[in-house]
Amino acid sequence: MGYVFAMGPCLRCGRVFSFNPHRVPSIRVNGEREPVCRPCYEHLARLQQAAGMKVLELPHDAYEPLPEEEL
């Protein structure tokens, strides 16, 4: 059994990070999902909370490798 991960730049800050492509928080841009890194997700969650908006729960494995069998 192996693990794989995706890597890409964060939509907000541009930092390259690894993530589970099925679970990472993302924002659609021109129909494509663009990933958001953990620090930027936490920043956006604080802004949402301060504005009284519902904060989406972060999947526990969003920034972990994806088990090979889930490809």
N, CA, C and O atoms as a Maestro MAE file, in Angstrom:
{
 s_m_m2io_version
 :::
 2.0.0
}

f_m_ct {
 s_m_title
 :::
 protein
 m_atom[284] {
  # First column is atom index #
  i_m_mmod_type
  r_m_x_coord
  r_m_y_coord
  r_m_z_coord
  i_m_residue_number
  s_m_chain_name
  s_m_pdb_residue_name
  s_m_pdb_atom_name
  i_m_atomic_number
  :::
  1 25 0.843 -1.170 0.000 1 A "MET " " N  " 7
  2 3 0.000 0.000 0.000 1 A "MET " " CA " 6
  3 2 0.890 1.234 0.000 1 A "MET " " C  " 6
  4 15 1.859 1.316 0.754 1 A "MET " " O  " 8
  5 25 0.551 2.184 -0.849 2 A "GLY " " N  " 7
  6 3 1.343 3.392 -0.925 2 A "GLY " " CA " 6
  7 2 0.487 4.625 -0.744 2 A "GLY " " C  " 6
  8 15 -0.735 4.549 -0.616 2 A "GLY " " O  " 8
  9 25 1.153 5.755 -0.737 3 A "TYR " " N  " 7
  10 3 0.471 7.031 -0.578 3 A "TYR " " CA " 6
  11 2 0.938 7.979 -1.669 3 A "TYR " " C  " 6
  12 15 2.085 7.913 -2.110 3 A "TYR " " O  " 8
  13 25 0.059 8.848 -2.094 4 A "VAL " " N  " 7
  14 3 0.396 9.881 -3.066 4 A "VAL " " CA " 6
  15 2 -0.121 11.213 -2.534 4 A "VAL " " C  " 6
  16 15 -1.009 11.252 -1.683 4 A "VAL " " O  " 8
  17 25 0.433 12.280 -3.036 5 A "PHE " " N  " 7
  18 3 -0.059 13.596 -2.653 5 A "PHE " " CA " 6
  19 2 0.051 14.522 -3.837 5 A "PHE " " C  " 6
  20 15 0.840 14.295 -4.754 5 A "PHE " " O  " 8
  21 25 -0.736 15.553 -3.809 6 A "ALA " " N  " 7
  22 3 -0.669 16.584 -4.837 6 A "ALA " " CA " 6
  23 2 0.124 17.747 -4.258 6 A "ALA " " C  " 6
  24 15 0.183 17.933 -3.043 6 A "ALA " " O  " 8
  25 25 0.719 18.508 -5.130 7 A "MET " " N  " 7
  26 3 1.420 19.724 -4.725 7 A "MET " " CA " 6
  27 2 0.972 20.838 -5.649 7 A "MET " " C  " 6
  28 15 0.759 20.633 -6.844 7 A "MET " " O  " 8
  29 25 0.835 22.009 -5.078 8 A "GLY " " N  " 7
  30 3 0.453 23.153 -5.886 8 A "GLY " " CA " 6
  31 2 0.511 24.423 -5.069 8 A "GLY " " C  " 6
  32 15 0.684 24.384 -3.851 8 A "GLY " " O  " 8
  33 25 0.364 25.555 -5.747 9 A "PRO " " N  " 7
  34 3 0.396 26.829 -5.038 9 A "PRO " " CA " 6
  35 2 -0.957 27.155 -4.416 9 A "PRO " " C  " 6
  36 15 -2.007 26.829 -4.970 9 A "PRO " " O  " 8
  37 25 -0.912 27.793 -3.275 10 A "CYS " " N  " 7
  38 3 -2.124 28.258 -2.598 10 A "CYS " " CA " 6
  39 2 -2.720 29.408 -3.415 10 A "CYS " " C  " 6
  40 15 -1.998 30.287 -3.887 10 A "CYS " " O  " 8
  41 25 -4.018 29.389 -3.570 11 A "LEU " " N  " 7
  42 3 -4.698 30.452 -4.319 11 A "LEU " " CA " 6
  43 2 -4.478 31.813 -3.680 11 A "LEU " " C  " 6
  44 15 -4.347 32.813 -4.385 11 A "LEU " " O  " 8
  45 25 -4.437 31.863 -2.359 12 A "ARG " " N  " 7
  46 3 -4.342 33.153 -1.661 12 A "ARG " " CA " 6
  47 2 -2.912 33.679 -1.564 12 A "ARG " " C  " 6
  48 15 -2.647 34.825 -1.928 12 A "ARG " " O  " 8
  49 25 -1.984 32.845 -1.075 13 A "CYS " " N  " 7
  50 3 -0.630 33.345 -0.806 13 A "CYS " " CA " 6
  51 2 0.417 32.909 -1.829 13 A "CYS " " C  " 6
  52 15 1.501 33.488 -1.894 13 A "CYS " " O  " 8
  53 25 0.097 31.894 -2.624 14 A "GLY " " N  " 7
  54 3 1.032 31.431 -3.642 14 A "GLY " " CA " 6
  55 2 2.064 30.429 -3.163 14 A "GLY " " C  " 6
  56 15 2.843 29.916 -3.967 14 A "GLY " " O  " 8
  57 25 2.086 30.137 -1.859 15 A "ARG " " N  " 7
  58 3 3.050 29.175 -1.316 15 A "ARG " " CA " 6
  59 2 2.719 27.782 -1.830 15 A "ARG " " C  " 6
  60 15 1.555 27.381 -1.829 15 A "ARG " " O  " 8
  61 25 3.740 27.034 -2.272 16 A "VAL " " N  " 7
  62 3 3.541 25.660 -2.735 16 A "VAL " " CA " 6
  63 2 3.449 24.748 -1.512 16 A "VAL " " C  " 6
  64 15 4.269 24.843 -0.599 16 A "VAL " " O  " 8
  65 25 2.453 23.870 -1.498 17 A "PHE " " N  " 7
  66 3 2.249 22.964 -0.375 17 A "PHE " " CA " 6
  67 2 1.686 21.654 -0.885 17 A "PHE " " C  " 6
  68 15 1.197 21.586 -2.013 17 A "PHE " " O  " 8
  69 25 1.751 20.605 -0.061 18 A "SER " " N  " 7
  70 3 1.205 19.301 -0.436 18 A "SER " " CA " 6
  71 2 -0.156 19.126 0.227 18 A "SER " " C  " 6
  72 15 -0.425 19.679 1.293 18 A "SER " " O  " 8
  73 25 -1.013 18.335 -0.438 19 A "PHE " " N  " 7
  74 3 -2.376 18.186 0.060 19 A "PHE " " CA " 6
  75 2 -3.043 16.961 -0.549 19 A "PHE " " C  " 6
  76 15 -2.571 16.394 -1.534 19 A "PHE " " O  " 8
  77 25 -4.143 16.573 0.062 20 A "ASN " " N  " 7
  78 3 -5.006 15.516 -0.458 20 A "ASN " " CA " 6
  79 2 -5.950 16.203 -1.439 20 A "ASN " " C  " 6
  80 15 -6.768 17.020 -1.016 20 A "ASN " " O  " 8
  81 25 -5.869 15.901 -2.736 21 A "PRO " " N  " 7
  82 3 -6.660 16.634 -3.728 21 A "PRO " " CA " 6
  83 2 -8.165 16.450 -3.590 21 A "PRO " " C  " 6
  84 15 -8.933 17.251 -4.123 21 A "PRO " " O  " 8
  85 25 -8.600 15.408 -2.885 22 A "HIS " " N  " 7
  86 3 -10.033 15.170 -2.707 22 A "HIS " " CA " 6
  87 2 -10.586 15.876 -1.478 22 A "HIS " " C  " 6
  88 15 -11.801 16.033 -1.358 22 A "HIS " " O  " 8
  89 25 -9.716 16.309 -0.555 23 A "ARG " " N  " 7
  90 3 -10.177 16.831 0.737 23 A "ARG " " CA " 6
  91 2 -9.756 18.270 1.033 23 A "ARG " " C  " 6
  92 15 -10.320 18.898 1.929 23 A "ARG " " O  " 8
  93 25 -8.786 18.799 0.305 24 A "VAL " " N  " 7
  94 3 -8.260 20.135 0.595 24 A "VAL " " CA " 6
  95 2 -9.333 21.210 0.345 24 A "VAL " " C  " 6
  96 15 -10.086 21.114 -0.625 24 A "VAL " " O  " 8
  97 25 -9.406 22.226 1.209 25 A "PRO " " N  " 7
  98 3 -10.313 23.340 0.923 25 A "PRO " " CA " 6
  99 2 -9.878 24.013 -0.377 25 A "PRO " " C  " 6
  100 15 -8.686 24.161 -0.648 25 A "PRO " " O  " 8
  101 25 -10.849 24.409 -1.160 26 A "SER " " N  " 7
  102 3 -10.514 25.032 -2.437 26 A "SER " " CA " 6
  103 2 -11.587 26.047 -2.809 26 A "SER " " C  " 6
  104 15 -12.677 26.077 -2.238 26 A "SER " " O  " 8
  105 25 -11.241 26.870 -3.780 27 A "ILE " " N  " 7
  106 3 -12.151 27.873 -4.320 27 A "ILE " " CA " 6
  107 2 -12.164 27.675 -5.828 27 A "ILE " " C  " 6
  108 15 -11.112 27.502 -6.444 27 A "ILE " " O  " 8
  109 25 -13.348 27.700 -6.421 28 A "ARG " " N  " 7
  110 3 -13.460 27.545 -7.872 28 A "ARG " " CA " 6
  111 2 -13.115 28.852 -8.575 28 A "ARG " " C  " 6
  112 15 -13.642 29.916 -8.249 28 A "ARG " " O  " 8
  113 25 -12.213 28.740 -9.550 29 A "VAL " " N  " 7
  114 3 -11.821 29.863 -10.389 29 A "VAL " " CA " 6
  115 2 -11.932 29.377 -11.827 29 A "VAL " " C  " 6
  116 15 -11.232 28.449 -12.232 29 A "VAL " " O  " 8
  117 25 -12.802 29.999 -12.586 30 A "ASN " " N  " 7
  118 3 -13.040 29.582 -13.975 30 A "ASN " " CA " 6
  119 2 -13.346 28.094 -14.073 30 A "ASN " " C  " 6
  120 15 -12.896 27.422 -15.001 30 A "ASN " " O  " 8
  121 25 -14.110 27.582 -13.116 31 A "GLY " " N  " 7
  122 3 -14.529 26.185 -13.121 31 A "GLY " " CA " 6
  123 2 -13.514 25.196 -12.575 31 A "GLY " " C  " 6
  124 15 -13.811 24.005 -12.475 31 A "GLY " " O  " 8
  125 25 -12.333 25.657 -12.222 32 A "GLU " " N  " 7
  126 3 -11.282 24.782 -11.692 32 A "GLU " " CA " 6
  127 2 -11.133 25.000 -10.195 32 A "GLU " " C  " 6
  128 15 -11.170 26.134 -9.719 32 A "GLU " " O  " 8
  129 25 -10.962 23.899 -9.447 33 A "ARG " " N  " 7
  130 3 -10.723 24.000 -8.006 33 A "ARG " " CA " 6
  131 2 -9.283 24.436 -7.751 33 A "ARG " " C  " 6
  132 15 -8.344 23.800 -8.231 33 A "ARG " " O  " 8
  133 25 -9.113 25.504 -7.006 34 A "GLU " " N  " 7
  134 3 -7.789 26.005 -6.646 34 A "GLU " " CA " 6
  135 2 -7.608 25.807 -5.143 34 A "GLU " " C  " 6
  136 15 -8.431 26.282 -4.360 34 A "GLU " " O  " 8
  137 25 -6.537 25.108 -4.722 35 A "PRO " " N  " 7
  138 3 -6.342 24.779 -3.315 35 A "PRO " " CA " 6
  139 2 -5.958 25.983 -2.460 35 A "PRO " " C  " 6
  140 15 -5.403 26.971 -2.940 35 A "PRO " " O  " 8
  141 25 -6.282 25.855 -1.156 36 A "VAL " " N  " 7
  142 3 -5.951 26.877 -0.162 36 A "VAL " " CA " 6
  143 2 -5.139 26.188 0.938 36 A "VAL " " C  " 6
  144 15 -5.567 25.166 1.474 36 A "VAL " " O  " 8
  145 25 -3.973 26.738 1.276 37 A "CYS " " N  " 7
  146 3 -3.114 26.132 2.305 37 A "CYS " " CA " 6
  147 2 -3.733 26.304 3.693 37 A "CYS " " C  " 6
  148 15 -4.656 27.098 3.875 37 A "CYS " " O  " 8
  149 25 -3.221 25.556 4.661 38 A "ARG " " N  " 7
  150 3 -3.770 25.590 6.023 38 A "ARG " " CA " 6
  151 2 -3.707 26.988 6.657 38 A "ARG " " C  " 6
  152 15 -4.719 27.433 7.199 38 A "ARG " " O  " 8
  153 25 -2.566 27.706 6.618 39 A "PRO " " N  " 7
  154 3 -2.564 29.045 7.240 39 A "PRO " " CA " 6
  155 2 -3.592 29.987 6.603 39 A "PRO " " C  " 6
  156 15 -4.229 30.769 7.309 39 A "PRO " " O  " 8
  157 25 -3.758 29.921 5.298 40 A "CYS " " N  " 7
  158 3 -4.740 30.787 4.640 40 A "CYS " " CA " 6
  159 2 -6.160 30.340 4.959 40 A "CYS " " C  " 6
  160 15 -7.048 31.175 5.128 40 A "CYS " " O  " 8
  161 25 -6.383 29.019 5.044 41 A "TYR " " N  " 7
  162 3 -7.710 28.523 5.439 41 A "TYR " " CA " 6
  163 2 -8.046 29.036 6.837 41 A "TYR " " C  " 6
  164 15 -9.160 29.504 7.072 41 A "TYR " " O  " 8
  165 25 -7.096 28.955 7.761 42 A "GLU " " N  " 7
  166 3 -7.337 29.409 9.131 42 A "GLU " " CA " 6
  167 2 -7.607 30.911 9.178 42 A "GLU " " C  " 6
  168 15 -8.451 31.367 9.949 42 A "GLU " " O  " 8
  169 25 -6.897 31.676 8.361 43 A "HIS " " N  " 7
  170 3 -7.131 33.123 8.287 43 A "HIS " " CA " 6
  171 2 -8.546 33.395 7.765 43 A "HIS " " C  " 6
  172 15 -9.278 34.199 8.342 43 A "HIS " " O  " 8
  173 25 -8.922 32.736 6.689 44 A "LEU " " N  " 7
  174 3 -10.250 32.929 6.118 44 A "LEU " " CA " 6
  175 2 -11.344 32.481 7.082 44 A "LEU " " C  " 6
  176 15 -12.402 33.106 7.153 44 A "LEU " " O  " 8
  177 25 -11.097 31.403 7.823 45 A "ALA " " N  " 7
  178 3 -12.081 30.917 8.803 45 A "ALA " " CA " 6
  179 2 -12.287 31.952 9.911 45 A "ALA " " C  " 6
  180 15 -13.415 32.166 10.357 45 A "ALA " " O  " 8
  181 25 -11.206 32.590 10.355 46 A "ARG " " N  " 7
  182 3 -11.331 33.638 11.378 46 A "ARG " " CA " 6
  183 2 -12.158 34.817 10.851 46 A "ARG " " C  " 6
  184 15 -12.982 35.373 11.577 46 A "ARG " " O  " 8
  185 25 -11.937 35.193 9.596 47 A "LEU " " N  " 7
  186 3 -12.710 36.284 8.998 47 A "LEU " " CA " 6
  187 2 -14.187 35.913 8.897 47 A "LEU " " C  " 6
  188 15 -15.060 36.729 9.190 47 A "LEU " " O  " 8
  189 25 -14.462 34.668 8.477 48 A "GLN " " N  " 7
  190 3 -15.849 34.210 8.382 48 A "GLN " " CA " 6
  191 2 -16.511 34.230 9.755 48 A "GLN " " C  " 6
  192 15 -17.642 34.697 9.897 48 A "GLN " " O  " 8
  193 25 -15.815 33.730 10.751 49 A "GLN " " N  " 7
  194 3 -16.362 33.675 12.104 49 A "GLN " " CA " 6
  195 2 -16.647 35.084 12.621 49 A "GLN " " C  " 6
  196 15 -17.697 35.325 13.215 49 A "GLN " " O  " 8
  197 25 -15.719 36.012 12.398 50 A "ALA " " N  " 7
  198 3 -15.896 37.390 12.852 50 A "ALA " " CA " 6
  199 2 -17.078 38.060 12.166 50 A "ALA " " C  " 6
  200 15 -17.716 38.943 12.740 50 A "ALA " " O  " 8
  201 25 -17.371 37.640 10.936 51 A "ALA " " N  " 7
  202 3 -18.491 38.208 10.184 51 A "ALA " " CA " 6
  203 2 -19.801 37.491 10.487 51 A "ALA " " C  " 6
  204 15 -20.839 37.826 9.918 51 A "ALA " " O  " 8
  205 25 -19.756 36.502 11.387 52 A "GLY " " N  " 7
  206 3 -20.960 35.765 11.745 52 A "GLY " " CA " 6
  207 2 -21.367 34.717 10.726 52 A "GLY " " C  " 6
  208 15 -22.495 34.223 10.750 52 A "GLY " " O  " 8
  209 25 -20.449 34.376 9.829 53 A "MET " " N  " 7
  210 3 -20.736 33.372 8.802 53 A "MET " " CA " 6
  211 2 -20.427 31.974 9.330 53 A "MET " " C  " 6
  212 15 -19.648 31.811 10.268 53 A "MET " " O  " 8
  213 25 -21.041 30.983 8.722 54 A "LYS " " N  " 7
  214 3 -20.753 29.598 9.063 54 A "LYS " " CA " 6
  215 2 -19.362 29.244 8.528 54 A "LYS " " C  " 6
  216 15 -19.050 29.504 7.366 54 A "LYS " " O  " 8
  217 25 -18.540 28.653 9.385 55 A "VAL " " N  " 7
  218 3 -17.198 28.229 8.987 55 A "VAL " " CA " 6
  219 2 -17.261 26.747 8.639 55 A "VAL " " C  " 6
  220 15 -17.702 25.927 9.445 55 A "VAL " " O  " 8
  221 25 -16.820 26.416 7.446 56 A "LEU " " N  " 7
  222 3 -16.822 25.019 7.026 56 A "LEU " " CA " 6
  223 2 -15.772 24.235 7.793 56 A "LEU " " C  " 6
  224 15 -14.664 24.717 8.027 56 A "LEU " " O  " 8
  225 25 -16.132 23.028 8.178 57 A "GLU " " N  " 7
  226 3 -15.221 22.172 8.932 57 A "GLU " " CA " 6
  227 2 -14.079 21.707 8.026 57 A "GLU " " C  " 6
  228 15 -14.302 21.298 6.887 57 A "GLU " " O  " 8
  229 25 -12.870 21.776 8.542 58 A "LEU " " N  " 7
  230 3 -11.695 21.339 7.797 58 A "LEU " " CA " 6
  231 2 -11.555 19.830 7.939 58 A "LEU " " C  " 6
  232 15 -11.448 19.336 9.061 58 A "LEU " " O  " 8
  233 25 -11.553 19.079 6.832 59 A "PRO " " N  " 7
  234 3 -11.354 17.628 6.931 59 A "PRO " " CA " 6
  235 2 -10.006 17.323 7.594 59 A "PRO " " C  " 6
  236 15 -9.009 17.981 7.297 59 A "PRO " " O  " 8
  237 25 -9.971 16.339 8.482 60 A "HIS " " N  " 7
  238 3 -8.750 16.029 9.236 60 A "HIS " " CA " 6
  239 2 -7.596 15.612 8.330 60 A "HIS " " C  " 6
  240 15 -6.434 15.753 8.713 60 A "HIS " " O  " 8
  241 25 -7.890 15.108 7.151 61 A "ASP " " N  " 7
  242 3 -6.841 14.621 6.250 61 A "ASP " " CA " 6
  243 2 -6.616 15.526 5.033 61 A "ASP " " C  " 6
  244 15 -6.057 15.080 4.032 61 A "ASP " " O  " 8
  245 25 -7.040 16.772 5.107 62 A "ALA " " N  " 7
  246 3 -6.939 17.685 3.971 62 A "ALA " " CA " 6
  247 2 -5.500 17.931 3.522 62 A "ALA " " C  " 6
  248 15 -5.248 18.159 2.339 62 A "ALA " " O  " 8
  249 25 -4.570 17.885 4.451 63 A "TYR " " N  " 7
  250 3 -3.170 18.174 4.131 63 A "TYR " " CA " 6
  251 2 -2.281 16.947 4.315 63 A "TYR " " C  " 6
  252 15 -1.071 17.072 4.504 63 A "TYR " " O  " 8
  253 25 -2.886 15.769 4.260 64 A "GLU " " N  " 7
  254 3 -2.174 14.498 4.399 64 A "GLU " " CA " 6
  255 2 -2.103 13.803 3.044 64 A "GLU " " C  " 6
  256 15 -2.891 14.116 2.151 64 A "GLU " " O  " 8
  257 25 -1.167 12.859 2.874 65 A "PRO " " N  " 7
  258 3 -1.115 12.094 1.627 65 A "PRO " " CA " 6
  259 2 -2.406 11.298 1.425 65 A "PRO " " C  " 6
  260 15 -3.085 10.934 2.385 65 A "PRO " " O  " 8
  261 25 -2.718 11.045 0.197 66 A "LEU " " N  " 7
  262 3 -3.905 10.273 -0.180 66 A "LEU " " CA " 6
  263 2 -3.532 8.810 -0.307 66 A "LEU " " C  " 6
  264 15 -2.617 8.477 -1.061 66 A "LEU " " O  " 8
  265 25 -4.221 7.914 0.419 67 A "PRO " " N  " 7
  266 3 -3.941 6.488 0.257 67 A "PRO " " CA " 6
  267 2 -4.132 6.078 -1.211 67 A "PRO " " C  " 6
  268 15 -5.098 6.481 -1.858 67 A "PRO " " O  " 8
  269 25 -3.208 5.284 -1.712 68 A "GLU " " N  " 7
  270 3 -3.190 4.883 -3.121 68 A "GLU " " CA " 6
  271 2 -4.522 4.309 -3.588 68 A "GLU " " C  " 6
  272 15 -4.928 4.541 -4.727 68 A "GLU " " O  " 8
  273 25 -5.211 3.559 -2.719 69 A "GLU " " N  " 7
  274 3 -6.456 2.915 -3.112 69 A "GLU " " CA " 6
  275 2 -7.603 3.916 -3.299 69 A "GLU " " C  " 6
  276 15 -8.659 3.542 -3.809 69 A "GLU " " O  " 8
  277 25 -7.420 5.175 -2.898 70 A "GLU " " N  " 7
  278 3 -8.471 6.186 -3.072 70 A "GLU " " CA " 6
  279 2 -8.308 6.997 -4.336 70 A "GLU " " C  " 6
  280 15 -9.052 7.952 -4.559 70 A "GLU " " O  " 8
  281 25 -7.335 6.629 -5.179 71 A "LEU " " N  " 7
  282 3 -7.130 7.369 -6.440 71 A "LEU " " CA " 6
  283 2 -8.284 7.204 -7.379 71 A "LEU " " C  " 6
  284 15 -8.271 7.758 -8.478 71 A "LEU " " O  " 8
  :::
 }
 m_bond[283] {
  # First column is bond index #
  i_m_from
  i_m_to
  i_m_order
  :::
  1 1 2 1
  2 2 3 1
  3 3 4 2
  4 3 5 1
  5 5 6 1
  6 6 7 1
  7 7 8 2
  8 7 9 1
  9 9 10 1
  10 10 11 1
  11 11 12 2
  12 11 13 1
  13 13 14 1
  14 14 15 1
  15 15 16 2
  16 15 17 1
  17 17 18 1
  18 18 19 1
  19 19 20 2
  20 19 21 1
  21 21 22 1
  22 22 23 1
  23 23 24 2
  24 23 25 1
  25 25 26 1
  26 26 27 1
  27 27 28 2
  28 27 29 1
  29 29 30 1
  30 30 31 1
  31 31 32 2
  32 31 33 1
  33 33 34 1
  34 34 35 1
  35 35 36 2
  36 35 37 1
  37 37 38 1
  38 38 39 1
  39 39 40 2
  40 39 41 1
  41 41 42 1
  42 42 43 1
  43 43 44 2
  44 43 45 1
  45 45 46 1
  46 46 47 1
  47 47 48 2
  48 47 49 1
  49 49 50 1
  50 50 51 1
  51 51 52 2
  52 51 53 1
  53 53 54 1
  54 54 55 1
  55 55 56 2
  56 55 57 1
  57 57 58 1
  58 58 59 1
  59 59 60 2
  60 59 61 1
  61 61 62 1
  62 62 63 1
  63 63 64 2
  64 63 65 1
  65 65 66 1
  66 66 67 1
  67 67 68 2
  68 67 69 1
  69 69 70 1
  70 70 71 1
  71 71 72 2
  72 71 73 1
  73 73 74 1
  74 74 75 1
  75 75 76 2
  76 75 77 1
  77 77 78 1
  78 78 79 1
  79 79 80 2
  80 79 81 1
  81 81 82 1
  82 82 83 1
  83 83 84 2
  84 83 85 1
  85 85 86 1
  86 86 87 1
  87 87 88 2
  88 87 89 1
  89 89 90 1
  90 90 91 1
  91 91 92 2
  92 91 93 1
  93 93 94 1
  94 94 95 1
  95 95 96 2
  96 95 97 1
  97 97 98 1
  98 98 99 1
  99 99 100 2
  100 99 101 1
  101 101 102 1
  102 102 103 1
  103 103 104 2
  104 103 105 1
  105 105 106 1
  106 106 107 1
  107 107 108 2
  108 107 109 1
  109 109 110 1
  110 110 111 1
  111 111 112 2
  112 111 113 1
  113 113 114 1
  114 114 115 1
  115 115 116 2
  116 115 117 1
  117 117 118 1
  118 118 119 1
  119 119 120 2
  120 119 121 1
  121 121 122 1
  122 122 123 1
  123 123 124 2
  124 123 125 1
  125 125 126 1
  126 126 127 1
  127 127 128 2
  128 127 129 1
  129 129 130 1
  130 130 131 1
  131 131 132 2
  132 131 133 1
  133 133 134 1
  134 134 135 1
  135 135 136 2
  136 135 137 1
  137 137 138 1
  138 138 139 1
  139 139 140 2
  140 139 141 1
  141 141 142 1
  142 142 143 1
  143 143 144 2
  144 143 145 1
  145 145 146 1
  146 146 147 1
  147 147 148 2
  148 147 149 1
  149 149 150 1
  150 150 151 1
  151 151 152 2
  152 151 153 1
  153 153 154 1
  154 154 155 1
  155 155 156 2
  156 155 157 1
  157 157 158 1
  158 158 159 1
  159 159 160 2
  160 159 161 1
  161 161 162 1
  162 162 163 1
  163 163 164 2
  164 163 165 1
  165 165 166 1
  166 166 167 1
  167 167 168 2
  168 167 169 1
  169 169 170 1
  170 170 171 1
  171 171 172 2
  172 171 173 1
  173 173 174 1
  174 174 175 1
  175 175 176 2
  176 175 177 1
  177 177 178 1
  178 178 179 1
  179 179 180 2
  180 179 181 1
  181 181 182 1
  182 182 183 1
  183 183 184 2
  184 183 185 1
  185 185 186 1
  186 186 187 1
  187 187 188 2
  188 187 189 1
  189 189 190 1
  190 190 191 1
  191 191 192 2
  192 191 193 1
  193 193 194 1
  194 194 195 1
  195 195 196 2
  196 195 197 1
  197 197 198 1
  198 198 199 1
  199 199 200 2
  200 199 201 1
  201 201 202 1
  202 202 203 1
  203 203 204 2
  204 203 205 1
  205 205 206 1
  206 206 207 1
  207 207 208 2
  208 207 209 1
  209 209 210 1
  210 210 211 1
  211 211 212 2
  212 211 213 1
  213 213 214 1
  214 214 215 1
  215 215 216 2
  216 215 217 1
  217 217 218 1
  218 218 219 1
  219 219 220 2
  220 219 221 1
  221 221 222 1
  222 222 223 1
  223 223 224 2
  224 223 225 1
  225 225 226 1
  226 226 227 1
  227 227 228 2
  228 227 229 1
  229 229 230 1
  230 230 231 1
  231 231 232 2
  232 231 233 1
  233 233 234 1
  234 234 235 1
  235 235 236 2
  236 235 237 1
  237 237 238 1
  238 238 239 1
  239 239 240 2
  240 239 241 1
  241 241 242 1
  242 242 243 1
  243 243 244 2
  244 243 245 1
  245 245 246 1
  246 246 247 1
  247 247 248 2
  248 247 249 1
  249 249 250 1
  250 250 251 1
  251 251 252 2
  252 251 253 1
  253 253 254 1
  254 254 255 1
  255 255 256 2
  256 255 257 1
  257 257 258 1
  258 258 259 1
  259 259 260 2
  260 259 261 1
  261 261 262 1
  262 262 263 1
  263 263 264 2
  264 263 265 1
  265 265 266 1
  266 266 267 1
  267 267 268 2
  268 267 269 1
  269 269 270 1
  270 270 271 1
  271 271 272 2
  272 271 273 1
  273 273 274 1
  274 274 275 1
  275 275 276 2
  276 275 277 1
  277 277 278 1
  278 278 279 1
  279 279 280 2
  280 279 281 1
  281 281 282 1
  282 282 283 1
  283 283 284 2
  :::
 }
}
